[in-house]
Amino acid sequence: MGSMEMTEFSSWPGLVVPDRTSDAASIRRMTLRTLSLEEHGRVRGAVRPPKVTYQELVRLVETAGLSGRGGAGFPTVRKLTSMAQYRGKVVVVANGSESEPLAHKDETLMIHQPHLVLEGVAIVADALQATAAFMVAKTKNQLVVDSVETALKERRRARLDRVPVQPRIADPGYTSGVETSVIQQLNGKGAKPAYFPVRPITRGVAKRPTFVSNVETFAAIALIARMGAEAFARMGTSEAPGTQLLTVSDPDGHYQILEVRGSTPFTEVVSFTGIDMLRVSTVLLGGYFGQLIAPGVALGLRVAPAEMKRQGMSIGAGVVAFSSACPVAEASAICSYLATQSAGQCGPCFNGLPAIAKELGRLAQGATLQRGVAEIGRLGDQIIGRGGCAMPDGAVLIARSLFRNFPNEVALHEKGQCTAVKMRPVFVAPEYAKVAS
C-alpha cells in the first residue's frame, strides 16, 4: 500500500450513499433507494455542480489518478487530452450497457444515483463544448429506464444541463458493450463490434469526434469536481487512488454492489459480504474476460489494479464471483455461453469459440478425447488476439486460467473423475439476478 494519508471514508458522500460501512470503514454497500434531484443536492452539498473548464478537468482527473471503470482501466486523462483539438465538435457517450452477465454495478448506479452519473456527463460535455450527449443503458431493465428518465425530467425542469442527455437502450448480447459496438448502435447499425479505419475519438457517433467512457467513470468525475482531486485520490492509496464499485456474488446467486477504497484487502470484502469461504471452490475474477482462481489466491489479493496486473490478474469491470461448483464445469459453461455470443464476423469467433467450448464440455463431463487438453491449448493459440474484437480472447483467458490454476482438477477430469461436491455451474445461472437483502 502507498503511504499517502487516507481521507476518512465517512467524511464525504462517495459513489454510493451507504446503509452501512465495514468496521475498517473501507467498504460501503449500495442502498436500495433512488435519490431525487433534491436529495442528491442535499447529500452532495448543492444541486448545481461547480463549473469546470477543460484545462481544470484535465488537471483534476490527472491528479486524482482516475482510470476508466468499464474494464480496460485506461487512464481517463489520456482520453480527455486526446479530445483537445476537437472541442466544440464532440459527442459524449456514457456507456452503461454492461453486457458482462455477472456485472450489475452500472445498472445499480443508474437506478439509485442517476444524478451523479448525469452530473458527470454534464461536466465533461461542458468542458469539451460537446454538441450532443448520450447515455446508453443496460438492455431489458425497466428500473434503469424509469430512473434515468425521471432524473432527466428533474434536470430539465431545473435547467441544469447545457447539453441535453439522450437516453438509449443497448441491444442484447455480450458484444453490445464494446465501445465500437456502442457507437454502431448509436449510428443505427446494430450491436456488432466494428473496425474503424479512423479511431472513434476522431470519427465516431454521426461521424463526429466521440468521447466514450463508462457510467461509473462519469460518476467519479462528478465526485472529483465537487470534493477535489487530492481528497478523492486519498480515498485509496498512491498506487490505487480513489474508490471503485464491485459486483460481489456469493455461491447462492445473491450479489451486492460495494464501493471499496483502493487497496482494500479481499479478506475484508469477504468478511463484509458474509461469504463462507469453506463453501467456495472457485473464484471468478474480472468476469468472463477474467480468470478462474483458487479461493486461497483470492484471499491474498487487494482491490489494487496495478498490483493485480503485476500478478497477471485484473478486476475487469469490477466482478468478483464465488462458486462452490467444479471449476472445470464453470469454465465450460462460460465458454459455451461466449460461443453463443459470436457476432459472426471473423473466423476466431465463428469457428474457434465453438471448438473450444466443445472440447471443454467434453472435459467437464469426463469424456475428453485423447490430447483434448492439448487441443484446447492449440485452439487458444490460434484465437488469441486475432478476432475482429477482443471477445474471443475471453474464452481463451478462462481456459488458460483453468489449466494454470486448477491443474489437479483438470487431470482428474481427463480420467473421468471430479472432486467437487457440486457439479452444476453457477457463473452463468439466472440466479445471479438476485440482490442480497
Phi and psi in degrees as a GROMACS rama.xvg file:
@    title "Ramachandran Plot"
@    xaxis  label "Phi"
@    yaxis  label "Psi"
@TYPE xy
-73.8691  164.146  GLY-2
-93.2145  -0.00855014  SER-3
-58.1984  133.702  MET-4
-62.9279  132.987  GLU-5
-93.2812  142.138  MET-6
-69.4793  139.871  THR-7
-61.2558  127.448  GLU-8
-65.3262  -30.8335  PHE-9
-87.169  1.24659  SER-10
-90.4632  -3.61531  SER-11
-151.336  152.255  TRP-12
-77.9382  120.563  PRO-13
-91.6634  -147.791  GLY-14
-64.3801  -28.3022  LEU-15
-126.198  153.077  VAL-16
-94.6041  112.422  VAL-17
-78.6149  152.839  PRO-18
-94.0587  -21.1607  ASP-19
-163.63  158.128  ARG-20
-122.521  162.062  THR-21
-74.7525  166.49  SER-22
-59.3946  -34.3036  ASP-23
-84.6539  1.0452  ALA-24
55.5211  39.9106  ALA-25
-116.177  -4.50044  SER-26
-135.712  140.038  ILE-27
-127.23  147.563  ARG-28
-108.981  137.951  ARG-29
-63.5232  128.296  MET-30
-75.6176  151.311  THR-31
-96.3861  52.1198  LEU-32
-139.628  147.979  ARG-33
-97.9454  131.364  THR-34
-84.0843  126.018  LEU-35
-71.8691  173.511  SER-36
-61.2703  -41.0105  LEU-37
-62.845  -45.1857  GLU-38
-66.2624  -39.5392  GLU-39
-57.5032  -46.2174  HIS-40
-64.1438  -38.5575  GLY-41
-67.0276  -41.2925  ARG-42
-72.0654  -40.62  VAL-43
-87.8654  -10.5354  ARG-44
109.805  -23.5291  GLY-45
-171.477  153.292  ALA-46
-70.1082  -43.4394  VAL-47
-86.7652  128.398  ARG-48
-76.0448  165.691  PRO-49
-67.7907  150.722  PRO-50
-75.5178  133.301  LYS-51
-130.741  121.57  VAL-52
-76.6766  169.317  THR-53
-60.34  -46.5609  TYR-54
-62.6852  -40.4802  GLN-55
-65.3208  -40.5505  GLU-56
-63.9541  -43.7653  LEU-57
-58.8506  -45.3007  VAL-58
-64.3485  -44.1378  ARG-59
-61.4478  -47.5691  LEU-60
-67.7988  -37.9737  VAL-61
-67.2691  -45.1265  GLU-62
-64.436  -36.4416  THR-63
-72.0947  -17.6804  ALA-64
68.436  31.2736  GLY-65
-74.1727  129.852  LEU-66
-115.481  159.095  SER-67
-62.1976  142.981  GLY-68
-103.758  15.775  ARG-69
-86.6783  -11.6164  GLY-70
139.412  -40.6921  GLY-71
-79.8444  -24.9578  ALA-72
69.716  29.3336  GLY-73
-70.6243  134.596  PHE-74
-57.6679  122.468  PRO-75
-63.5813  -32.9941  THR-76
-62.9841  -32.0939  VAL-77
-69.3645  -36.0495  ARG-78
-64.829  -42.9812  LYS-79
-64.8925  -45.2725  LEU-80
-67.1435  -27.831  THR-81
-69.2947  -16.0212  SER-82
-93.1635  -0.418171  MET-83
-52.8266  -47.2815  ALA-84
-76.819  -8.22056  GLN-85
-105.868  5.16588  TYR-86
-55.388  136.66  ARG-87
96.03  -10.6124  GLY-88
-125.047  -0.695765  LYS-89
-81.2614  146.085  VAL-90
-106.447  130.652  VAL-91
-104.672  132.437  VAL-92
-128.008  122.86  VAL-93
-96.1346  112.688  ALA-94
-91.9078  105.44  ASN-95
-117.469  25.8253  GLY-96
-66.4457  -32.9572  SER-97
43.3289  64.1256  GLU-98
-82.2978  -8.5634  SER-99
-64.2944  117.375  GLU-100
-57.3431  -33.5185  PRO-101
-91.6167  0.898494  LEU-102
-93.5785  133.29  ALA-103
-135.761  3.72522  HIS-104
-65.9541  -40.9523  LYS-105
-68.9889  -44.5623  ASP-106
-64.1824  -38.5639  GLU-107
-66.5459  -39.9669  THR-108
-62.407  -42.8902  LEU-109
-70.4908  -30.0431  MET-110
-72.9723  -45.5233  ILE-111
-101.932  -21.2159  HIS-112
-131.374  49.8375  GLN-113
-62.3137  -34.1211  PRO-114
-70.1495  -29.2152  HIS-115
-66.805  -42.5637  LEU-116
-65.5718  -48.8151  VAL-117
-63.8906  -32.8426  LEU-118
-65.0874  -42.2328  GLU-119
-62.9373  -40.0193  GLY-120
-61.7623  -43.8895  VAL-121
-63.1547  -41.0463  ALA-122
-62.5465  -45.7687  ILE-123
-67.3151  -43.5503  VAL-124
-60.6001  -42.0361  ALA-125
-66.1138  -44.2522  ASP-126
-63.6556  -35.7367  ALA-127
-91.1436  -0.139703  LEU-128
53.0661  47.9574  GLN-129
-64.7551  152.39  ALA-130
-94.6768  -19.4981  THR-131
-159.218  156.111  ALA-132
-142.619  139.47  ALA-133
-129.349  148.954  PHE-134
-123.04  118.795  MET-135
-98.9709  117.482  VAL-136
-102.421  159.932  ALA-137
-61.364  140.305  LYS-138
-69.2695  151.907  THR-139
57.1546  36.3224  LYS-140
-130.154  96.0462  ASN-141
-67.0452  -27.4009  GLN-142
-62.4206  -39.8738  LEU-143
-64.1662  -47.4302  VAL-144
-58.5208  -49.1124  VAL-145
-63.1096  -43.547  ASP-146
-65.083  -45.7015  SER-147
-66.3781  -43.3227  VAL-148
-64.0054  -40.4463  GLU-149
-62.837  -43.9089  THR-150
-63.2607  -40.0722  ALA-151
-64.5911  -39.0546  LEU-152
-63.1222  -42.1867  LYS-153
-62.5236  -39.7976  GLU-154
-71.5841  -34.9345  ARG-155
-65.3364  -42.0166  ARG-156
-63.036  -35.2301  ARG-157
-86.6332  -2.53887  ALA-158
52.3494  52.4195  ARG-159
-88.7075  -32.5726  LEU-160
-110.104  122.929  ASP-161
-66.1121  -40.1227  ARG-162
-106.979  108.785  VAL-163
-61.4824  135.747  PRO-164
-85.538  129.943  VAL-165
-101.66  115.152  GLN-166
-78.3495  142.697  PRO-167
-137.553  152.14  ARG-168
-104.828  128.471  ILE-169
-69.4492  148.415  ALA-170
-69.1438  155.38  ASP-171
-70.5923  162.206  PRO-172
116.562  149.921  GLY-173
-64.6865  -33.8971  TYR-174
-83.5319  -1.64337  THR-175
-69.0686  -19.6118  SER-176
-89.5376  -7.78034  GLY-177
-61.9426  140.364  VAL-178
-53.9892  -46.2749  GLU-179
-67.6748  -31.0683  THR-180
-67.8937  -40.8413  SER-181
-59.4526  -43.9106  VAL-182
-64.4257  -41.7368  ILE-183
-58.9138  -42.4797  GLN-184
-64.2995  -42.9516  GLN-185
-66.7304  -23.3008  LEU-186
-90.8774  5.9877  ASN-187
75.8849  26.2102  GLY-188
-114.442  11.4918  LYS-189
88.375  164.977  GLY-190
-88.7225  63.2994  ALA-191
-122.382  129.723  LYS-192
-57.717  147.571  PRO-193
-135.524  151.313  ALA-194
-92.3475  118.732  TYR-195
-100.559  118.01  PHE-196
-54.9438  -34.8076  PRO-197
-109.798  136.104  VAL-198
-59.3407  147.183  ARG-199
-54.953  -29.4242  PRO-200
-56.3249  -34.2459  ILE-201
-93.1355  -37.9281  THR-202
-148.262  95.2966  ARG-203
-125.31  -107.555  GLY-204
-66.39  128.132  VAL-205
52.7901  31.2081  ALA-206
63.3513  22.5428  LYS-207
-106.147  159.159  ARG-208
-56.9738  132.949  PRO-209
-130.888  128.526  THR-210
-103.252  113.217  PHE-211
-115.655  132.313  VAL-212
-151.676  163.519  SER-213
-71.0602  150.88  ASN-214
-62.4804  -34.5524  VAL-215
-65.1495  -34.8528  GLU-216
-61.8877  -42.1327  THR-217
-64.52  -39.8408  PHE-218
-62.2402  -40.7737  ALA-219
-64.6822  -37.4155  ALA-220
-61.5453  -41.1777  ILE-221
-61.1094  -42.7154  ALA-222
-63.4243  -44.432  LEU-223
-62.0221  -40.9845  ILE-224
-64.3031  -32.9117  ALA-225
-82.9636  -44.0411  ARG-226
-99.6419  -15.4826  MET-227
99.771  147.314  GLY-228
-66.459  -41.7204  ALA-229
-65.0218  -42.5445  GLU-230
-64.7928  -39.9514  ALA-231
-62.8892  -47.6535  PHE-232
-59.0034  -38.7104  ALA-233
-71.2311  -7.27401  ARG-234
-65.0933  -23.631  MET-235
-116.081  -136.091  GLY-236
-124.776  175.321  THR-237
-61.3883  -32.7431  SER-238
-89.1453  -24.4953  GLU-239
-132.129  72.881  ALA-240
-69.9642  153.613  PRO-241
73.182  -157.724  GLY-242
-129.534  170.373  THR-243
-151.95  162.453  GLN-244
-92.1573  142.358  LEU-245
-124.703  145.441  LEU-246
-101.865  111.569  THR-247
-110.184  118.841  VAL-248
-112.075  139.157  SER-249
-98.7236  171.601  ASP-250
-63.0741  -15.0427  PRO-251
-92.6822  1.31136  ASP-252
88.7371  19.1255  GLY-253
-103.683  139.85  HIS-254
-122.613  155.135  TYR-255
-128.283  145.942  GLN-256
-101.795  118.092  ILE-257
-118.098  143.765  LEU-258
-103.041  124.102  GLU-259
-124.077  145.743  VAL-260
-72.2336  149.862  ARG-261
-57.2575  137.656  GLY-262
74.8821  13.2778  SER-263
-64.0816  129.665  THR-264
-65.539  143.846  PRO-265
-63.0747  -27.7795  PHE-266
-60.2367  -34.986  THR-267
-72.7678  -36.6303  GLU-268
-61.4127  -44.6334  VAL-269
-62.8945  -44.1497  VAL-270
-63.0746  -42.511  SER-271
-63.9074  -41.0338  PHE-272
-82.9683  -14.1115  THR-273
76.9829  20.4895  GLY-274
-72.6983  132.071  ILE-275
-86.4247  103.293  ASP-276
-68.5501  -16.3026  MET-277
-67.1196  -20.6369  LEU-278
-90.3435  -11.3155  ARG-279
-90.9024  128.09  VAL-280
-106.987  -25.9589  SER-281
-145.749  141.876  THR-282
-122.094  129.468  VAL-283
-98.7032  117.052  LEU-284
-109.538  120.59  LEU-285
90.3686  2.51704  GLY-286
82.3608  -159.046  GLY-287
-72.1713  -7.33329  TYR-288
-109.875  22.2136  PHE-289
-113.799  -131.203  GLY-290
-156.302  159.476  GLN-291
-90.7179  130.059  LEU-292
-131.583  159.981  ILE-293
-74.348  149.277  ALA-294
-54.6554  -41.4531  PRO-295
-63.6225  -35.7842  GLY-296
-66.0456  -42.5587  VAL-297
-60.0972  -40.1693  ALA-298
-68.5671  -15.7143  LEU-299
-92.4023  2.05177  GLY-300
-94.8837  164.785  LEU-301
-124.938  156.876  ARG-302
-79.4699  75.0787  VAL-303
-140.386  96.4687  ALA-304
-52.4301  -43.9607  PRO-305
-65.1561  -42.4419  ALA-306
-64.1938  -41.9673  GLU-307
-66.9216  -36.3678  MET-308
-62.2769  -38.8555  LYS-309
-63.2113  -24.4579  ARG-310
-95.142  9.2715  GLN-311
76.3826  25.0993  GLY-312
-126.888  170.276  MET-313
-153.224  144.554  SER-314
-82.2395  -12.9233  ILE-315
56.4096  -131.378  GLY-316
-85.9771  29.1441  ALA-317
79.7085  28.7289  GLY-318
-99.0188  124.791  VAL-319
-132.715  110.808  VAL-320
-124.18  142.038  ALA-321
-116.267  139.722  PHE-322
-136.426  149.113  SER-323
-103.475  7.22875  SER-324
-89.4921  175.009  ALA-325
-66.542  128.709  CYS-326
-62.4082  -31.8633  PRO-327
-67.7284  -41.0366  VAL-328
-64.8933  -38.2709  ALA-329
-64.1431  -45.6751  GLU-330
-61.7148  -42.0203  ALA-331
-62.3118  -43.8922  SER-332
-65.0535  -42.0178  ALA-333
-63.3118  -46.3685  ILE-334
-67.9825  -33.6266  CYS-335
-64.4481  -40.9265  SER-336
-62.2135  -48.0294  TYR-337
-60.2594  -33.6174  LEU-338
-64.9525  -24.5546  ALA-339
-83.1812  -9.06031  THR-340
-101.301  11.0661  GLN-341
-60.8006  136.39  SER-342
-79.662  -7.28598  ALA-343
68.5528  28.0273  GLY-344
-107.508  -8.79907  GLN-345
-151.252  157.735  CYS-346
-61.6043  -47.2276  GLY-347
-55.7277  -34.458  PRO-348
-83.0004  -45.7998  CYS-349
-73.4009  -38.7397  PHE-350
-107.022  -42.062  ASN-351
-67.3639  -44.7921  GLY-352
-60.7333  -49.1279  LEU-353
-60.5858  -33.8603  PRO-354
-66.8469  -44.4631  ALA-355
-64.1349  -43.5666  ILE-356
-60.455  -39.5207  ALA-357
-64.3178  -46.0602  LYS-358
-67.5051  -39.2063  GLU-359
-66.7357  -35.2745  LEU-360
-62.2788  -42.198  GLY-361
-62.1414  -43.2305  ARG-362
-63.0728  -42.8005  LEU-363
-62.0873  -33.7538  ALA-364
-88.4307  2.70921  GLN-365
72.1985  23.0702  GLY-366
-122.987  32.0946  ALA-367
-65.8039  148.305  THR-368
-76.9059  163.302  LEU-369
-59.279  133.164  GLN-370
64.576  24.5085  ARG-371
-63.3507  -41.0146  GLY-372
-65.1862  -40.4845  VAL-373
-63.2773  -36.0743  ALA-374
-66.0681  -38.3596  GLU-375
-62.3714  -41.4758  ILE-376
-63.3489  -40.7612  GLY-377
-64.3541  -43.4192  ARG-378
-62.6958  -41.0628  LEU-379
-60.7603  -41.3562  GLY-380
-64.1255  -31.9868  ASP-381
-77.0923  -26.4448  GLN-382
-91.8466  -42.9338  ILE-383
-55.797  126.04  ILE-384
75.8262  6.6341  GLY-385
-115.669  3.388  ARG-386
-80.0384  164.691  GLY-387
-64.7933  -28.6647  GLY-388
-133.297  -177.674  CYS-389
-84.898  -1.14179  ALA-390
-55.9088  -44.0333  MET-391
-61.1124  -26.292  PRO-392
-61.7319  -28.6355  ASP-393
-58.7026  -44.3148  GLY-394
-63.2475  -39.3368  ALA-395
-65.587  -43.4818  VAL-396
-63.2032  -40.4508  LEU-397
-63.7152  -46.4958  ILE-398
-63.433  -44.2711  ALA-399
-64.399  -38.6887  ARG-400
-66.6068  -35.1079  SER-401
-60.8639  -50.0343  LEU-402
-66.292  -35.6413  PHE-403
-75.2547  -41.5354  ARG-404
-98.7346  -16.0334  ASN-405
-132.263  52.141  PHE-406
-63.2247  -37.1725  PRO-407
-65.3168  -40.8297  ASN-408
-67.108  -38.941  GLU-409
-61.8444  -43.6774  VAL-410
-62.1688  -40.3247  ALA-411
-63.6518  -41.4222  LEU-412
-64.7769  -31.0953  HIS-413
-64.2227  -22.879  GLU-414
-97.757  4.6314  LYS-415
83.0397  21.3646  GLY-416
-118.044  163.424  GLN-417
-155.285  134.597  CYS-418
-93.5892  -12.3409  THR-419
-69.5366  139.449  ALA-420
-68.4704  -37.7494  VAL-421
-114.202  125.493  LYS-422
-93.4439  -35.5681  MET-423
-65.0013  122.371  ARG-424
-69.5525  151.108  PRO-425
-120.241  -12.6364  VAL-426
-69.5278  -13.158  PHE-427
-120.319  13.9857  VAL-428
-81.9416  150.143  ALA-429
-66.9101  -13.6262  PRO-430
-59.86  -19.0561  GLU-431
-76.7787  26.0281  TYR-432
-106.256  5.0633  ALA-433
-93.1236  135.295  LYS-434
-93.0409  132.887  VAL-435
-65.4258  135.976  ALA-436
